[in-house]
Amino acid sequence: MRAMPASNSESDLRRALTVSELNEAARRVLELEFPVLWVAGEIAGLSRPSSGHLYFTLKDAGAQVRCAMFRNRAQLLPFRLQDGRQVEVRAQLTLYEARGDYQLVVEAVREAGAGAMFEALARLKARLLAEGLFESSRKRALPALPRGIAVVTSLQAAALQDVLAALARRAPALAVFIYPCPVQGVAATPRIVEALARAGADPRCEAILLVRGGGSIEDLWCFNEEPVVRAIAAAKLPVVAGVGHETDVTLADFAADMRAATPTAAAELVSAGYLAAAARLRSAAERLPRLMARALGTRMQALDLLASRLIGPRQLLARKKLQRTELAARLARAAAATHARAQHRLALAAARLRAPTLQAEQTRLVLLQSRLRTAMTRQLDSQRARLRLAQAHIRHLDPRAALARGYSIARNAQGDIVRDAATLAAGGELSIEFAHGQARAQVFAIEPADVVSPASGA
């Protein structure tokens, strides 16, 4: 343990500490020397002021220490503290300077002996987790509308009444089969395993509810036992675990296909499909009158339309007579118009036959022949001029005309025309075409002015 720092100054040795300085120094020493630690004892003098903080004394047969637990920590307590209860507190040793009281500031509380239980629980959870017993891929979905469910719990449990009340309210048609077993104590473990097996083999059931009300960790310990956890995982039907209250968590919750915060919540989960179906049914019932009214209105409109088209025989006969009269009138008008047009065409033809004479037609024919000869002569002269011009262009573009003026055409061994001496190589052969005949030559050298020696005559 650290001591107060010594001073070599004579004035410091004479100066008296104030009470505040003494308590502050003592608090620092306590908090530095003692880490956060667990302390076991019995609760006494528990006080719950309106601030939400908790104040009590932790005692054993030979001593006691004052404890304070502030509201933010007290709200997280897994159970309710009361005088006379044996607990273990996780706390920081300190000193309340205002009164000089030595005390523990508590961070967490657990029931006495729970430390070993929690350690055993943690080891079992880690082992089952490594085996894949809690994997989400193993979880099965609940049936939407199960015909029957099994409830595994004690007949004396209040949780059973909560479940039955919730199911009667939400899904009264759902058949419920109860498999009674103790849900607390050493004898509960094999009985729960047996009840789960019998429920899973019941062909009338499609899901299992494993429920129990809240309690201490000792009360709920059977739901942390390995046989129960393995029986849940091996169940043939989906299992909903509704054990304890919202803050109670057991290994059964991890192994189950679905966890519910309370037994009532478990009943709500398994009956959710019935509630949704009832909502859909109510919605359909509300929509049905509207749909029927709309369909009836549509059919009535169609009937009115058909009725408007339906007429009696006398009315139909009168309508047909009127149509016949109209058609007869139209036929008479059409015949008269056709006759008038025919007479007009006949008059025109007669006029054309009487008007022209043979002499006039002959004169007209001679005139047309003269105009035709003139047009043909003019067209022929134009085509001859175009032909002469084309022949002159052809002669100008004829390469033989250039050869006749003394030019020649050189081709390489591949037969391509040579246009650039740079494409030739010494020793290569050329074919030279003249206006009259050809000759073969060999390239001896490439100079600015190409020198070509004839090799043979053609």
DRENDO-1510 file (C-alpha; in Angstrom, 1 decimal, always signed):
<recs>
REC; n; res; u; v; w
REC; 1; MET; +0.0; +0.0; +0.0 .
REC; 2; ARG; +1.3; +3.5; -0.9 .
REC; 3; ALA; +1.9; +5.9; +2.0 .
REC; 4; MET; +1.4; +9.7; +1.9 .
REC; 5; PRO; +4.4; +11.3; +0.1 .
REC; 6; ALA; +7.0; +12.4; +2.7 .
REC; 7; SER; +8.2; +16.0; +2.8 .
REC; 8; ASN; +11.6; +17.2; +3.9 .
REC; 9; SER; +10.3; +20.7; +4.5 .
REC; 10; GLU; +10.0; +21.7; +8.2 .
REC; 11; SER; +7.1; +24.0; +7.3 .
REC; 12; ASP; +5.2; +21.1; +5.8 .
REC; 13; LEU; +5.7; +19.0; +8.9 .
REC; 14; ARG; +4.2; +21.7; +11.1 .
REC; 15; ARG; +1.2; +22.4; +8.7 .
REC; 16; ALA; -2.0; +20.5; +9.7 .
REC; 17; LEU; -4.1; +18.9; +7.0 .
REC; 18; THR; -7.7; +19.9; +6.7 .
REC; 19; VAL; -10.4; +17.2; +7.0 .
REC; 20; SER; -11.2; +17.6; +3.3 .
REC; 21; GLU; -7.5; +17.1; +2.3 .
REC; 22; LEU; -7.3; +14.1; +4.5 .
REC; 23; ASN; -10.4; +12.4; +3.1 .
REC; 24; GLU; -9.4; +13.3; -0.5 .
REC; 25; ALA; -5.9; +11.7; +0.1 .
REC; 26; ALA; -7.5; +8.6; +1.7 .
REC; 27; ARG; -9.9; +8.2; -1.2 .
REC; 28; ARG; -7.1; +8.4; -3.7 .
REC; 29; VAL; -5.1; +5.8; -1.9 .
REC; 30; LEU; -8.1; +3.4; -1.6 .
REC; 31; GLU; -9.1; +3.8; -5.3 .
REC; 32; LEU; -5.5; +3.3; -6.5 .
REC; 33; GLU; -4.6; +0.4; -4.3 .
REC; 34; PHE; -7.9; -1.6; -4.7 .
REC; 35; PRO; -9.1; -2.6; -8.1 .
REC; 36; VAL; -12.7; -3.3; -8.9 .
REC; 37; LEU; -13.5; -6.6; -7.0 .
REC; 38; TRP; -16.3; -9.0; -6.0 .
REC; 39; VAL; -17.5; -8.9; -2.4 .
REC; 40; ALA; -20.0; -11.4; -0.8 .
REC; 41; GLY; -22.3; -10.7; +2.0 .
REC; 42; GLU; -25.9; -10.2; +3.2 .
REC; 43; ILE; -28.0; -7.1; +2.3 .
REC; 44; ALA; -29.2; -5.0; +5.3 .
REC; 45; GLY; -30.7; -1.6; +5.7 .
REC; 46; LEU; -31.8; -1.3; +2.0 .
REC; 47; SER; -33.0; +2.2; +1.1 .
REC; 48; ARG; -34.7; +3.2; -2.2 .
REC; 49; PRO; -34.9; +7.1; -2.4 .
REC; 50; SER; -36.9; +8.8; -5.1 .
REC; 51; SER; -33.6; +9.6; -7.0 .
REC; 52; GLY; -33.5; +5.9; -8.1 .
REC; 53; HIS; -30.2; +5.2; -6.3 .
REC; 54; LEU; -29.9; +2.2; -3.9 .
REC; 55; TYR; -28.2; +2.4; -0.5 .
REC; 56; PHE; -27.6; -0.6; +1.7 .
REC; 57; THR; -25.1; -2.3; +4.0 .
REC; 58; LEU; -23.3; -5.5; +3.0 .
REC; 59; LYS; -22.5; -7.6; +6.1 .
REC; 60; ASP; -21.3; -11.0; +7.3 .
REC; 61; ALA; -20.9; -12.5; +10.8 .
REC; 62; GLY; -18.0; -10.3; +11.7 .
REC; 63; ALA; -18.1; -7.0; +9.8 .
REC; 64; GLN; -20.1; -4.7; +7.5 .
REC; 65; VAL; -19.5; -2.1; +4.8 .
REC; 66; ARG; -21.8; +0.6; +3.4 .
REC; 67; CYS; -22.7; +0.3; -0.3 .
REC; 68; ALA; -24.1; +2.7; -2.9 .
REC; 69; MET; -25.6; +1.7; -6.3 .
REC; 70; PHE; -26.4; +4.6; -8.6 .
REC; 71; ARG; -29.6; +4.7; -10.7 .
REC; 72; ASN; -28.0; +3.9; -14.1 .
REC; 73; ARG; -26.6; +0.6; -12.7 .
REC; 74; ALA; -29.7; -0.2; -10.5 .
REC; 75; GLN; -31.9; -0.2; -13.6 .
REC; 76; LEU; -29.9; -3.1; -15.0 .
REC; 77; LEU; -30.4; -5.4; -12.0 .
REC; 78; PRO; -31.7; -8.9; -13.0 .
REC; 79; PHE; -33.7; -9.3; -9.8 .
REC; 80; ARG; -35.1; -7.2; -7.0 .
REC; 81; LEU; -32.8; -6.6; -4.0 .
REC; 82; GLN; -34.2; -7.1; -0.5 .
REC; 83; ASP; -32.9; -7.2; +3.0 .
REC; 84; GLY; -31.5; -10.6; +4.2 .
REC; 85; ARG; -30.6; -11.7; +0.7 .
REC; 86; GLN; -27.2; -13.2; +0.2 .
REC; 87; VAL; -25.5; -11.6; -2.8 .
REC; 88; GLU; -22.1; -10.9; -4.4 .
REC; 89; VAL; -21.4; -7.3; -5.6 .
REC; 90; ARG; -18.9; -6.1; -8.1 .
REC; 91; ALA; -17.7; -2.8; -6.7 .
REC; 92; GLN; -15.0; -0.1; -6.5 .
REC; 93; LEU; -13.7; +0.6; -3.0 .
REC; 94; THR; -13.8; +4.3; -2.2 .
REC; 95; LEU; -14.4; +6.9; +0.5 .
REC; 96; TYR; -17.4; +9.3; +0.6 .
REC; 97; GLU; -15.4; +12.5; +1.5 .
REC; 98; ALA; -18.4; +14.5; +2.8 .
REC; 99; ARG; -18.9; +12.1; +5.7 .
REC; 100; GLY; -15.6; +10.3; +5.8 .
REC; 101; ASP; -17.5; +7.0; +5.2 .
REC; 102; TYR; -15.6; +4.0; +3.8 .
REC; 103; GLN; -17.9; +2.5; +1.1 .
REC; 104; LEU; -18.4; +0.3; -2.0 .
REC; 105; VAL; -19.7; +1.9; -5.2 .
REC; 106; VAL; -21.6; -1.1; -6.7 .
REC; 107; GLU; -21.6; -1.8; -10.4 .
REC; 108; ALA; -23.3; -5.2; -10.6 .
REC; 109; VAL; -25.0; -7.7; -8.3 .
REC; 110; ARG; -25.5; -11.4; -8.5 .
REC; 111; GLU; -26.9; -13.9; -6.2 .
REC; 112; ALA; -24.4; -15.7; -3.9 .
REC; 113; GLY; -22.9; -18.7; -5.5 .
REC; 114; ALA; -24.0; -17.6; -8.9 .
REC; 115; GLY; -20.4; -17.0; -10.0 .
REC; 116; ALA; -19.7; -20.7; -10.3 .
REC; 117; MET; -23.0; -21.3; -12.0 .
REC; 118; PHE; -22.3; -18.6; -14.6 .
REC; 119; GLU; -18.9; -20.0; -15.3 .
REC; 120; ALA; -20.3; -23.5; -15.8 .
REC; 121; LEU; -23.0; -22.0; -18.0 .
REC; 122; ALA; -20.5; -20.1; -20.1 .
REC; 123; ARG; -18.4; -23.2; -20.7 .
REC; 124; LEU; -21.5; -25.3; -21.7 .
REC; 125; LYS; -22.6; -22.5; -24.0 .
REC; 126; ALA; -19.2; -22.3; -25.7 .
REC; 127; ARG; -19.1; -26.1; -26.2 .
REC; 128; LEU; -22.6; -26.3; -27.7 .
REC; 129; LEU; -21.9; -23.2; -29.9 .
REC; 130; ALA; -18.8; -24.9; -31.3 .
REC; 131; GLU; -20.9; -28.0; -32.1 .
REC; 132; GLY; -23.2; -25.7; -34.2 .
REC; 133; LEU; -26.2; -26.4; -32.0 .
REC; 134; PHE; -27.2; -22.7; -32.0 .
REC; 135; GLU; -26.6; -22.0; -35.8 .
REC; 136; SER; -29.3; -19.9; -37.5 .
REC; 137; SER; -29.2; -22.3; -40.4 .
REC; 138; ARG; -30.8; -25.0; -38.2 .
REC; 139; LYS; -33.8; -22.8; -37.3 .
REC; 140; ARG; -37.1; -23.8; -38.7 .
REC; 141; ALA; -40.0; -21.5; -39.6 .
REC; 142; LEU; -43.3; -21.8; -37.7 .
REC; 143; PRO; -46.3; -23.0; -39.7 .
REC; 144; ALA; -48.5; -20.1; -40.8 .
REC; 145; LEU; -51.8; -21.8; -39.7 .
REC; 146; PRO; -51.0; -24.8; -37.5 .
REC; 147; ARG; -53.9; -27.1; -36.8 .
REC; 148; GLY; -52.6; -28.0; -33.4 .
REC; 149; ILE; -49.8; -27.1; -31.0 .
REC; 150; ALA; -48.2; -28.7; -28.0 .
REC; 151; VAL; -47.6; -26.7; -24.8 .
REC; 152; VAL; -44.8; -28.1; -22.5 .
REC; 153; THR; -45.1; -26.6; -19.0 .
REC; 154; SER; -46.4; -27.3; -15.5 .
REC; 155; LEU; -50.1; -27.5; -15.0 .
REC; 156; GLN; -49.7; -25.2; -12.0 .
REC; 157; ALA; -47.7; -22.6; -13.9 .
REC; 158; ALA; -49.3; -19.2; -14.4 .
REC; 159; ALA; -47.6; -19.2; -17.8 .
REC; 160; LEU; -50.0; -21.9; -18.9 .
REC; 161; GLN; -53.0; -19.7; -18.2 .
REC; 162; ASP; -51.4; -16.8; -20.0 .
REC; 163; VAL; -50.8; -18.9; -23.1 .
REC; 164; LEU; -54.3; -20.4; -23.1 .
REC; 165; ALA; -55.9; -17.0; -22.7 .
REC; 166; ALA; -53.8; -15.5; -25.5 .
REC; 167; LEU; -54.6; -18.4; -27.8 .
REC; 168; ALA; -58.3; -18.4; -27.0 .
REC; 169; ARG; -58.4; -14.7; -27.8 .
REC; 170; ARG; -56.3; -14.8; -31.0 .
REC; 171; ALA; -56.9; -18.3; -32.5 .
REC; 172; PRO; -59.9; -20.0; -30.8 .
REC; 173; ALA; -60.0; -22.7; -33.5 .
REC; 174; LEU; -56.4; -23.8; -32.8 .
REC; 175; ALA; -56.2; -27.1; -31.0 .
REC; 176; VAL; -53.9; -27.1; -27.9 .
REC; 177; PHE; -52.4; -30.2; -26.4 .
REC; 178; ILE; -50.7; -29.9; -23.0 .
REC; 179; TYR; -47.7; -32.0; -22.0 .
REC; 180; PRO; -47.3; -31.4; -18.3 .
REC; 181; CYS; -43.9; -31.5; -16.6 .
REC; 182; PRO; -42.2; -29.8; -13.7 .
REC; 183; VAL; -40.3; -26.6; -14.8 .
REC; 184; GLN; -38.2; -26.1; -11.7 .
REC; 185; GLY; -35.8; -28.2; -9.6 .
REC; 186; VAL; -33.5; -31.1; -10.2 .
REC; 187; ALA; -36.3; -33.5; -11.3 .
REC; 188; ALA; -37.5; -31.1; -14.0 .
REC; 189; THR; -34.7; -31.9; -16.5 .
REC; 190; PRO; -35.6; -35.5; -17.5 .
REC; 191; ARG; -39.3; -34.7; -17.4 .
REC; 192; ILE; -38.9; -31.8; -19.8 .
REC; 193; VAL; -36.8; -34.0; -22.1 .
REC; 194; GLU; -39.5; -36.6; -22.0 .
REC; 195; ALA; -42.3; -34.1; -22.6 .
REC; 196; LEU; -40.5; -32.6; -25.6 .
REC; 197; ALA; -40.1; -36.1; -27.1 .
REC; 198; ARG; -43.8; -37.0; -26.7 .
REC; 199; ALA; -44.9; -33.7; -28.1 .
REC; 200; GLY; -42.7; -34.0; -31.1 .
REC; 201; ALA; -44.2; -37.5; -31.9 .
REC; 202; ASP; -47.8; -36.3; -31.7 .
REC; 203; PRO; -49.2; -36.2; -35.3 .
REC; 204; ARG; -51.8; -33.7; -34.2 .
REC; 205; CYS; -49.2; -31.0; -33.4 .
REC; 206; GLU; -47.2; -28.8; -35.8 .
REC; 207; ALA; -45.2; -26.7; -33.2 .
REC; 208; ILE; -44.2; -26.9; -29.6 .
REC; 209; LEU; -44.3; -24.1; -27.0 .
REC; 210; LEU; -41.9; -24.5; -24.1 .
REC; 211; VAL; -43.0; -21.9; -21.5 .
REC; 212; ARG; -42.4; -20.9; -17.9 .
REC; 213; GLY; -42.8; -17.6; -15.9 .
REC; 214; GLY; -39.9; -15.6; -14.5 .
REC; 215; GLY; -37.7; -16.4; -11.5 .
REC; 216; SER; -34.2; -16.4; -10.2 .
REC; 217; ILE; -31.3; -18.1; -12.1 .
REC; 218; GLU; -31.7; -21.1; -9.8 .
REC; 219; ASP; -35.4; -21.4; -10.7 .
REC; 220; LEU; -34.7; -21.3; -14.4 .
REC; 221; TRP; -31.5; -23.4; -14.3 .
REC; 222; CYS; -33.2; -26.6; -15.7 .
REC; 223; PHE; -33.5; -24.7; -19.0 .
REC; 224; ASN; -29.7; -24.4; -19.1 .
REC; 225; GLU; -29.2; -28.1; -18.6 .
REC; 226; GLU; -27.5; -29.8; -21.5 .
REC; 227; PRO; -30.1; -32.6; -21.9 .
REC; 228; VAL; -32.9; -30.1; -22.2 .
REC; 229; VAL; -30.9; -28.0; -24.7 .
REC; 230; ARG; -30.1; -31.0; -26.9 .
REC; 231; ALA; -33.7; -32.2; -26.7 .
REC; 232; ILE; -34.9; -28.8; -28.0 .
REC; 233; ALA; -32.4; -28.9; -30.9 .
REC; 234; ALA; -33.4; -32.5; -31.7 .
REC; 235; ALA; -37.2; -31.9; -31.6 .
REC; 236; LYS; -39.1; -33.1; -34.7 .
REC; 237; LEU; -41.3; -29.9; -34.6 .
REC; 238; PRO; -40.3; -26.2; -34.4 .
REC; 239; VAL; -39.9; -25.1; -30.8 .
REC; 240; VAL; -40.8; -21.7; -29.4 .
REC; 241; ALA; -39.1; -21.0; -26.1 .
REC; 242; GLY; -41.0; -18.5; -23.9 .
REC; 243; VAL; -39.0; -18.9; -20.6 .
REC; 244; GLY; -39.0; -16.2; -18.0 .
REC; 245; HIS; -39.4; -12.5; -18.6 .
REC; 246; GLU; -37.8; -10.2; -21.1 .
REC; 247; THR; -34.4; -10.0; -19.3 .
REC; 248; ASP; -34.2; -13.8; -18.6 .
REC; 249; VAL; -32.1; -15.6; -21.2 .
REC; 250; THR; -31.3; -19.3; -21.0 .
REC; 251; LEU; -29.6; -21.8; -23.3 .
REC; 252; ALA; -33.0; -23.1; -24.3 .
REC; 253; ASP; -33.6; -19.7; -26.0 .
REC; 254; PHE; -30.5; -20.2; -28.2 .
REC; 255; ALA; -31.4; -23.8; -29.1 .
REC; 256; ALA; -35.1; -23.1; -29.9 .
REC; 257; ASP; -36.2; -22.3; -33.4 .
REC; 258; MET; -37.7; -19.0; -32.1 .
REC; 259; ARG; -37.4; -17.1; -28.8 .
REC; 260; ALA; -40.2; -15.2; -27.2 .
REC; 261; ALA; -39.7; -12.6; -24.5 .
REC; 262; THR; -42.6; -14.0; -22.4 .
REC; 263; PRO; -45.0; -17.0; -22.5 .
REC; 264; THR; -47.7; -14.7; -23.8 .
REC; 265; ALA; -45.4; -13.6; -26.6 .
REC; 266; ALA; -44.7; -17.2; -27.5 .
REC; 267; ALA; -48.5; -17.8; -27.9 .
REC; 268; GLU; -48.7; -14.6; -30.0 .
REC; 269; LEU; -45.9; -15.9; -32.3 .
REC; 270; VAL; -47.5; -19.3; -32.9 .
REC; 271; SER; -50.9; -17.7; -33.6 .
REC; 272; ALA; -49.7; -14.8; -35.7 .
REC; 273; GLY; -50.9; -16.5; -38.9 .
REC; 274; TYR; -54.4; -16.8; -37.5 .
REC; 275; LEU; -54.4; -13.1; -36.6 .
REC; 276; ALA; -53.2; -12.2; -40.0 .
REC; 277; ALA; -55.8; -14.5; -41.7 .
REC; 278; ALA; -58.5; -13.0; -39.6 .
REC; 279; ALA; -57.4; -9.5; -40.6 .
REC; 280; ARG; -57.4; -10.6; -44.3 .
REC; 281; LEU; -60.9; -12.1; -43.8 .
REC; 282; ARG; -62.2; -8.9; -42.3 .
REC; 283; SER; -60.7; -6.9; -45.1 .
REC; 284; ALA; -62.3; -9.3; -47.7 .
REC; 285; ALA; -65.6; -9.0; -45.9 .
REC; 286; GLU; -65.4; -5.2; -46.1 .
REC; 287; ARG; -64.5; -5.3; -49.8 .
REC; 288; LEU; -67.1; -8.0; -50.8 .
REC; 289; PRO; -70.2; -5.6; -50.6 .
REC; 290; ARG; -68.3; -3.0; -52.6 .
REC; 291; LEU; -67.2; -5.5; -55.3 .
REC; 292; MET; -70.7; -7.0; -55.4 .
REC; 293; ALA; -72.3; -3.6; -55.8 .
REC; 294; ARG; -69.8; -2.7; -58.6 .
REC; 295; ALA; -70.4; -6.0; -60.4 .
REC; 296; LEU; -74.2; -5.6; -60.0 .
REC; 297; GLY; -74.0; -2.1; -61.4 .
REC; 298; THR; -72.0; -3.3; -64.4 .
REC; 299; ARG; -74.5; -6.1; -65.1 .
REC; 300; MET; -77.4; -3.6; -64.8 .
REC; 301; GLN; -75.8; -1.3; -67.3 .
REC; 302; ALA; -75.3; -4.2; -69.7 .
REC; 303; LEU; -78.9; -5.2; -69.3 .
REC; 304; ASP; -80.1; -1.6; -70.0 .
REC; 305; LEU; -78.0; -1.6; -73.2 .
REC; 306; LEU; -79.5; -4.9; -74.3 .
REC; 307; ALA; -83.0; -3.7; -73.5 .
REC; 308; SER; -82.4; -0.6; -75.6 .
REC; 309; ARG; -81.5; -2.8; -78.5 .
REC; 310; LEU; -84.5; -5.1; -78.1 .
REC; 311; ILE; -87.5; -3.9; -80.2 .
REC; 312; GLY; -91.0; -5.4; -80.9 .
REC; 313; PRO; -91.9; -7.2; -84.3 .
REC; 314; ARG; -94.3; -4.4; -85.4 .
REC; 315; GLN; -91.7; -1.7; -84.8 .
REC; 316; LEU; -89.1; -3.9; -86.6 .
REC; 317; LEU; -91.5; -4.4; -89.6 .
REC; 318; ALA; -92.2; -0.6; -89.8 .
REC; 319; ARG; -88.5; +0.1; -89.7 .
REC; 320; LYS; -87.9; -2.4; -92.6 .
REC; 321; LYS; -90.7; -0.8; -94.6 .
REC; 322; LEU; -89.2; +2.6; -94.2 .
REC; 323; GLN; -85.8; +1.2; -95.2 .
REC; 324; ARG; -87.4; -0.4; -98.3 .
REC; 325; THR; -89.0; +2.9; -99.3 .
REC; 326; GLU; -85.7; +4.7; -98.9 .
REC; 327; LEU; -83.8; +2.1; -101.0 .
REC; 328; ALA; -86.5; +2.3; -103.8 .
REC; 329; ALA; -86.1; +6.1; -103.9 .
REC; 330; ARG; -82.3; +5.9; -104.0 .
REC; 331; LEU; -82.5; +3.2; -106.8 .
REC; 332; ALA; -84.8; +5.5; -108.9 .
REC; 333; ARG; -82.5; +8.4; -108.5 .
REC; 334; ALA; -79.5; +6.3; -109.4 .
REC; 335; ALA; -81.2; +5.0; -112.5 .
REC; 336; ALA; -82.1; +8.5; -113.6 .
REC; 337; ALA; -78.6; +9.8; -113.1 .
REC; 338; THR; -77.1; +6.8; -115.0 .
REC; 339; HIS; -79.5; +7.4; -117.9 .
REC; 340; ALA; -78.6; +11.1; -118.0 .
REC; 341; ARG; -74.9; +10.4; -118.1 .
REC; 342; ALA; -75.3; +7.8; -120.9 .
REC; 343; GLN; -77.3; +10.3; -123.0 .
REC; 344; HIS; -74.6; +12.9; -122.5 .
REC; 345; ARG; -71.8; +10.6; -123.6 .
REC; 346; LEU; -73.8; +9.6; -126.6 .
REC; 347; ALA; -74.3; +13.2; -127.6 .
REC; 348; LEU; -70.6; +13.9; -127.3 .
REC; 349; ALA; -69.7; +10.9; -129.4 .
REC; 350; ALA; -72.1; +11.9; -132.1 .
REC; 351; ALA; -70.7; +15.4; -132.2 .
REC; 352; ARG; -67.1; +14.1; -132.5 .
REC; 353; LEU; -68.2; +11.8; -135.5 .
REC; 354; ARG; -69.8; +14.7; -137.3 .
REC; 355; ALA; -67.2; +17.5; -136.8 .
REC; 356; PRO; -63.8; +16.3; -138.5 .
REC; 357; THR; -63.4; +15.6; -142.3 .
REC; 358; LEU; -61.0; +13.2; -144.1 .
REC; 359; GLN; -59.1; +16.1; -145.7 .
REC; 360; ALA; -58.4; +17.8; -142.4 .
REC; 361; GLU; -57.1; +14.5; -140.8 .
REC; 362; GLN; -54.8; +14.0; -143.8 .
REC; 363; THR; -53.4; +17.5; -143.6 .
REC; 364; ARG; -52.8; +17.0; -139.8 .
REC; 365; LEU; -51.0; +13.7; -140.5 .
REC; 366; VAL; -48.6; +15.3; -143.1 .
REC; 367; LEU; -47.8; +18.0; -140.6 .
REC; 368; LEU; -47.0; +15.5; -137.8 .
REC; 369; GLN; -44.8; +13.5; -140.2 .
REC; 370; SER; -42.8; +16.6; -141.1 .
REC; 371; ARG; -42.3; +17.5; -137.5 .
REC; 372; LEU; -41.2; +14.0; -136.7 .
REC; 373; ARG; -38.5; +14.0; -139.5 .
REC; 374; THR; -37.2; +17.3; -138.3 .
REC; 375; ALA; -36.9; +16.1; -134.7 .
REC; 376; MET; -35.2; +12.8; -135.6 .
REC; 377; THR; -32.6; +14.7; -137.8 .
REC; 378; ARG; -31.9; +17.1; -135.0 .
REC; 379; GLN; -31.5; +14.3; -132.5 .
REC; 380; LEU; -29.2; +12.3; -134.8 .
REC; 381; ASP; -26.9; +15.2; -135.4 .
REC; 382; SER; -26.6; +15.8; -131.6 .
REC; 383; GLN; -25.7; +12.1; -130.9 .
REC; 384; ARG; -23.1; +12.1; -133.7 .
REC; 385; ALA; -21.4; +15.2; -132.2 .
REC; 386; ARG; -21.3; +13.6; -128.8 .
REC; 387; LEU; -19.8; +10.4; -130.4 .
REC; 388; ARG; -17.0; +12.3; -132.1 .
REC; 389; LEU; -16.2; +14.1; -128.9 .
REC; 390; ALA; -16.0; +10.8; -127.0 .
REC; 391; GLN; -13.7; +9.3; -129.7 .
REC; 392; ALA; -11.4; +12.2; -129.3 .
REC; 393; HIS; -11.2; +11.7; -125.6 .
REC; 394; ILE; -10.6; +8.0; -126.0 .
REC; 395; ARG; -7.7; +8.6; -128.5 .
REC; 396; HIS; -6.2; +11.2; -126.1 .
REC; 397; LEU; -6.3; +8.7; -123.2 .
REC; 398; ASP; -5.0; +5.7; -125.3 .
REC; 399; PRO; -1.5; +4.7; -123.9 .
REC; 400; ARG; -0.5; +3.4; -127.4 .
REC; 401; ALA; -0.6; +7.0; -128.7 .
REC; 402; ALA; +2.1; +7.9; -126.1 .
REC; 403; LEU; +4.2; +4.8; -127.2 .
REC; 404; ALA; +3.9; +6.0; -130.8 .
REC; 405; ARG; +5.5; +9.3; -129.8 .
REC; 406; GLY; +8.7; +7.5; -128.5 .
REC; 407; TYR; +7.7; +6.6; -124.9 .
REC; 408; SER; +7.9; +3.1; -123.5 .
REC; 409; ILE; +6.4; +1.2; -120.5 .
REC; 410; ALA; +8.7; -0.7; -118.0 .
REC; 411; ARG; +7.3; -3.6; -115.9 .
REC; 412; ASN; +9.1; -5.5; -113.2 .
REC; 413; ALA; +9.3; -9.3; -112.9 .
REC; 414; GLN; +5.8; -9.4; -111.3 .
REC; 415; GLY; +4.3; -7.5; -114.2 .
REC; 416; ASP; +3.7; -4.3; -112.3 .
REC; 417; ILE; +4.4; -0.9; -114.0 .
REC; 418; VAL; +7.6; +0.7; -112.7 .
REC; 419; ARG; +7.0; +4.3; -111.7 .
REC; 420; ASP; +9.9; +5.0; -109.4 .
REC; 421; ALA; +13.5; +3.8; -109.9 .
REC; 422; ALA; +13.9; +3.5; -106.1 .
REC; 423; THR; +11.7; +0.4; -106.2 .
REC; 424; LEU; +14.3; -1.4; -108.4 .
REC; 425; ALA; +17.3; -3.5; -107.3 .
REC; 426; ALA; +20.6; -4.0; -109.2 .
REC; 427; GLY; +20.4; -7.3; -111.1 .
REC; 428; GLY; +16.7; -7.2; -111.4 .
REC; 429; GLU; +14.9; -7.9; -114.7 .
REC; 430; LEU; +12.6; -5.5; -116.6 .
REC; 431; SER; +10.1; -6.0; -119.4 .
REC; 432; ILE; +9.9; -2.9; -121.7 .
REC; 433; GLU; +7.0; -2.3; -124.0 .
REC; 434; PHE; +7.4; -0.1; -127.2 .
REC; 435; ALA; +4.9; +1.1; -129.8 .
REC; 436; HIS; +6.0; -1.9; -131.8 .
REC; 437; GLY; +7.3; -4.9; -129.9 .
REC; 438; GLN; +8.8; -5.6; -126.5 .
REC; 439; ALA; +12.3; -6.1; -125.0 .
REC; 440; ARG; +13.8; -7.5; -121.8 .
REC; 441; ALA; +16.5; -5.7; -119.9 .
REC; 442; GLN; +18.6; -6.1; -116.7 .
REC; 443; VAL; +19.2; -3.4; -114.1 .
REC; 444; PHE; +23.0; -2.9; -113.5 .
REC; 445; ALA; +23.0; +0.1; -111.2 .
REC; 446; ILE; +20.5; +2.7; -109.7 .
REC; 447; GLU; +21.7; +6.3; -110.3 .
REC; 448; PRO; +20.0; +9.7; -110.3 .
REC; 449; ALA; +19.5; +9.0; -114.0 .
REC; 450; ASP; +18.6; +5.3; -114.4 .
REC; 451; VAL; +20.9; +3.3; -116.7 .
REC; 452; VAL; +19.2; +0.4; -118.3 .
REC; 453; SER; +21.0; -2.1; -120.7 .
REC; 454; PRO; +18.9; -4.2; -123.0 .
REC; 455; ALA; +19.4; -7.9; -122.4 .
REC; 456; SER; +17.4; -9.3; -125.3 .
REC; 457; GLY; +15.1; -8.3; -128.1 .
REC; 458; ALA; +11.5; -9.3; -128.4 .
</recs>
